[in-house]
Amino acid sequence: MLRLKKHLWIVAGLLLAGSGWAACSKTMSVVPEDWAPYSYKNAQGQFVGLDLELMQAIFKEAGCKLEYKTNIPRIRRHVMHKDGQLDVLFAASETEERKQFSWFTKAYRDEVTGLFARGDDLGRFARVRGFADVLSAREAILAPNAGWYGNDYAKSLPDLMAAGLVQHFESFEQGLRMLKAQRADLLMGDVGAVLYMSRQTVKLNVAQLPFTPNSDPVHLMLSKKSTTEADVQALDAAIARLEKRGDLAKIRARYGLR
């Protein structure tokens, strides 16, 4: 009987090892954001979105648990994260400054800036390979009023502004309505946000140009004061397995991203 029990424990251990299961040191707190389609409340008041789906899949694969906290302003979240009161921030860019107080997992998606035209106008811009081409063609572009959108845009922006070819917008809904009203023929912005807003709110058929102004990997960021390196290793292993199986790619594809 003892030998049988020992055998069963060995089999159970092998099954767990084969699944790659590894529990984190604690249930980790995270704050969903209002940033569709990455994190937002649906009509039923539930938190949904691409980043939440990806994060839930990663934590489930790792055998870890998430706890949602709400009603915490953005600036306060970062203070709480540094102090170890908020365990996880998502869609985070890895920087030397942040590495002083945070661990970073492997990248789980790219944050991609795209250049868009109205769907029936795409053929006009097939040869655009940079903002120098936009300037040469004297094409007006709608762009967010703040943020980093790649070296090519930063380099070309003074000339584009001097030529009166840039109009800024406050939100993607506003920018897409301006594109729909033909205030300009090109719009630049986050690919996921533009595709979501164009389909769900503005009802405008847009097409993405082959030229990609910028693409940067984003990560889960874990507080060094409240989590461990072993937690990061468990999540990294989960990301690697999910990428190998294509599970994360399937989730991203449903939102129009690779």
Order of alpha helices (4+ residues) and beta strands (2+ residues): alpha-beta-beta-beta-alpha-beta-alpha-beta-beta-beta-alpha-beta-alpha-beta-alpha-beta-alpha-beta-beta-alpha-alpha
